[in-house]
Amino acid sequence: MIREMHLFVTGKVQGVGFRAAVKKQAVLHGIQGYAKNLPDGRVEICAQGEEVQILAFLKAVETRPGHGSIIHIEKDLRPVQKSYLSFEVL
């Protein structure tokens, strides 16, 4: 069953290649969705996939944030509203 998790990542995550690192992990784990900068300095990630894929992706993002650094990740499991065919950096 396809699930959707939104992540709101706080830390040094803008202007450091964090979204590109997230996309690389999304592709490796078969995740669809997006990563985008928010005006408040956080990055929002929408991750769609099987639950096991999402959990592996989340662990990879937490441990391999590229050149960024994470202080906190807020996780929000939501019903799938729109299906994505790939993972995009917005």
matplotlib code that plots the C-alpha trace (Angstrom):
import matplotlib.pyplot as plt

x = [0.0, 1.4, 1.8, 2.7, 4.9, 5.6, 8.9, 9.7, 13.4, 15.0, 18.8, 21.4, 19.3, 19.1, 21.9, 24.1, 22.9, 20.5, 17.6, 20.0, 21.2, 17.5, 16.7, 19.6, 18.3, 14.7, 15.9, 17.9, 14.9, 12.2, 10.5, 8.3, 7.4, 9.4, 11.7, 11.3, 12.6, 10.2, 10.4, 11.1, 14.4, 13.1, 12.8, 9.6, 9.8, 6.9, 7.8, 5.5, 6.1, 5.7, 6.1, 9.4, 10.7, 9.7, 11.4, 14.6, 14.5, 14.0, 16.9, 19.1, 18.1, 18.8, 22.2, 23.4, 22.2, 24.9, 26.6, 23.7, 23.0, 19.7, 18.5, 15.0, 12.6, 8.9, 7.1, 3.5, 1.8, -1.0, -3.4, -2.2, -3.8, -1.9, 0.3, 3.8, 5.6, 9.1, 11.0, 11.5, 13.5, 11.3]
y = [0.0, 3.4, 5.8, 9.4, 11.2, 14.9, 15.8, 19.3, 19.5, 22.2, 22.9, 24.0, 22.7, 25.5, 26.5, 23.5, 20.9, 19.2, 18.8, 17.3, 14.8, 14.0, 13.4, 11.0, 9.0, 9.1, 7.7, 5.0, 4.0, 4.2, 7.2, 9.6, 13.2, 16.4, 18.5, 22.2, 25.2, 26.9, 30.7, 30.0, 28.2, 24.6, 22.1, 20.3, 16.7, 14.8, 11.1, 8.5, 4.8, 1.6, 1.9, 0.0, 2.3, 5.4, 4.2, 3.3, 6.7, 8.6, 6.8, 7.6, 11.3, 11.5, 10.0, 11.4, 15.0, 15.9, 19.1, 20.1, 19.4, 18.5, 19.8, 18.4, 16.5, 16.9, 13.9, 13.9, 10.8, 11.9, 10.3, 10.3, 13.3, 13.4, 10.7, 11.6, 9.7, 10.8, 12.8, 16.4, 19.2, 22.3]
z = [0.0, -1.0, 2.0, 2.1, 4.7, 4.9, 6.6, 7.8, 8.3, 10.5, 10.5, 8.0, 5.1, 2.6, 0.2, 1.1, -1.5, 1.0, -1.4, -4.0, -1.4, -0.5, -4.2, -4.5, -1.5, -2.9, -6.2, -4.4, -2.3, -4.9, -3.4, -5.3, -4.2, -3.8, -1.6, -1.5, 0.5, 2.8, 3.6, 7.3, 6.4, 6.7, 3.9, 3.3, 1.9, 0.5, 0.3, -1.3, -1.4, 0.5, 4.3, 4.3, 1.5, 3.4, 6.6, 4.8, 3.0, 6.3, 8.0, 5.0, 5.0, 8.8, 8.5, 5.1, 4.8, 2.2, 3.3, 5.5, 9.1, 10.7, 14.1, 14.0, 11.6, 12.1, 10.6, 9.4, 7.9, 5.6, 3.2, -0.4, -2.1, -5.3, -6.8, -8.0, -10.7, -9.7, -7.1, -7.8, -6.3, -6.3]

ax = plt.figure().add_subplot(projection="3d")
ax.plot(x, y, z, "-o")
ax.set_aspect("equal")
plt.show()
